[in-house]
Amino acid sequence: QVQLVESGGGLVQPGGSLRLSCAASGFTFSSYAMGWYRQAPGKERDLVARISTGGATTNYADSVNGRFTISRDNAKKTVYLQMNNLKIEDTAVYYCNAIRAIDYSQYWGQGTQVTVSS
């Protein structure tokens, strides 16, 4: 059974930090690039950050570049998103994504809510 389970979301004040985790199971984690996406109410689901299979290459949306860091631990089959200096506009449901380069087969997690509010 393929699973991507996000955790670590919650309520945080502007300027605060959160670390999201996504635990994978049921597939060959090291064969998949990983990404974090987010979707705010009434908005499209947009890419936040992505990381290559071995972790050597990362990419970030301009809106989070310099504040967020994506990382992965293939031994633990887990991908992380460290979010610093959070802003109100970061409020969204954050989704974990896995995609295989060979055929673009992909999986999605259920999402975790991040709310940035004073």
C-alpha positions as CSV (number, residue, x, y, z in Angstrom):
1,Q,0.0,0.0,0.0
2,V,1.5,3.3,-1.1
3,Q,1.4,6.0,1.5
4,L,2.7,9.6,1.9
5,V,1.8,10.9,5.3
6,E,2.5,14.5,6.1
7,S,2.9,15.9,9.6
8,G,4.1,18.9,11.4
9,G,1.6,21.5,10.4
10,G,-0.2,23.8,12.8
11,L,-0.7,27.3,13.9
12,V,2.2,29.7,14.0
13,Q,2.8,33.4,14.4
14,P,4.3,35.5,11.6
15,G,8.1,35.2,11.8
16,G,7.9,31.8,13.3
17,S,9.1,28.4,12.1
18,L,7.7,25.0,11.4
19,R,9.2,21.8,10.0
20,L,7.0,19.5,7.9
21,S,7.7,15.9,7.5
22,C,6.4,13.4,4.9
23,A,6.9,9.7,5.6
24,A,6.8,7.4,2.6
25,S,6.0,3.7,2.4
26,G,5.0,1.1,-0.2
27,F,7.3,2.2,-3.0
28,T,11.0,2.7,-3.8
29,F,11.5,6.1,-2.3
30,S,15.0,6.6,-3.7
31,S,13.7,6.3,-7.2
32,Y,11.4,9.3,-6.8
33,A,12.0,13.0,-6.8
34,M,10.0,14.6,-4.0
35,G,8.2,17.9,-3.8
36,W,6.1,20.0,-1.5
37,Y,3.1,21.8,-2.9
38,R,0.6,24.1,-1.3
39,Q,-3.0,25.2,-1.9
40,A,-4.7,28.2,-0.3
41,P,-8.5,28.6,-0.3
42,G,-9.6,29.6,-3.8
43,K,-6.1,29.2,-5.3
44,E,-4.3,26.7,-7.5
45,R,-2.1,24.1,-6.0
46,D,1.4,25.4,-6.6
47,L,4.9,24.0,-6.2
48,V,6.8,25.2,-3.1
49,A,10.0,23.2,-3.4
50,R,11.4,20.0,-5.0
51,I,14.4,17.8,-4.5
52,S,16.1,15.3,-6.7
53,T,16.3,11.6,-5.9
54,G,19.7,11.8,-4.2
55,G,19.1,15.3,-2.7
56,A,21.8,17.0,-4.8
57,T,19.4,19.4,-6.6
58,T,16.7,21.6,-5.1
59,N,14.4,24.2,-6.5
60,Y,12.1,26.7,-4.8
61,A,9.3,29.0,-5.6
62,D,10.4,32.6,-5.7
63,S,8.0,33.3,-2.8
64,V,9.8,31.0,-0.4
65,N,13.3,31.1,-1.7
66,G,15.7,31.9,1.2
67,R,13.1,31.1,3.8
68,F,12.3,27.4,3.2
69,T,14.6,24.4,2.9
70,I,13.7,21.0,1.5
71,S,15.7,18.0,2.4
72,R,15.4,14.2,2.3
73,D,16.6,11.2,4.2
74,N,16.4,8.2,1.9
75,A,17.3,5.8,4.7
76,K,14.3,7.0,6.7
77,K,12.2,7.4,3.5
78,T,11.2,10.9,4.6
79,V,11.3,14.3,3.0
80,Y,11.2,17.5,5.1
81,L,10.3,21.1,4.6
82,Q,11.9,23.5,7.1
83,M,9.9,26.8,7.0
84,N,11.4,29.8,8.6
85,N,10.3,33.4,8.8
86,L,6.7,32.4,8.0
87,K,4.4,34.9,6.6
88,I,0.6,35.2,6.6
89,E,0.6,34.4,2.9
90,D,2.2,31.0,3.6
91,T,-1.1,29.8,5.0
92,A,-2.2,26.8,3.0
93,V,-2.6,23.1,3.0
94,Y,0.8,21.6,2.2
95,Y,1.0,18.4,0.2
96,C,3.8,16.0,-0.3
97,N,4.4,14.6,-3.8
98,A,6.5,11.8,-5.2
99,I,7.3,11.5,-8.9
100,R,9.3,8.9,-10.8
101,A,11.4,10.4,-13.6
102,I,11.2,7.3,-15.8
103,D,7.4,7.5,-16.4
104,Y,6.2,10.4,-14.3
105,S,4.3,8.0,-12.1
106,Q,3.4,10.0,-9.0
107,Y,1.7,9.9,-5.6
108,W,0.2,12.5,-3.3
109,G,-0.2,12.8,0.5
110,Q,-3.4,13.9,2.2
111,G,-2.0,17.3,3.2
112,T,-1.3,19.1,6.4
113,Q,-2.7,22.5,7.3
114,V,-0.3,25.4,8.0
115,T,-1.9,28.5,9.4
116,V,0.2,31.7,9.9
117,S,-1.7,34.2,12.0
118,S,-1.1,36.7,14.7
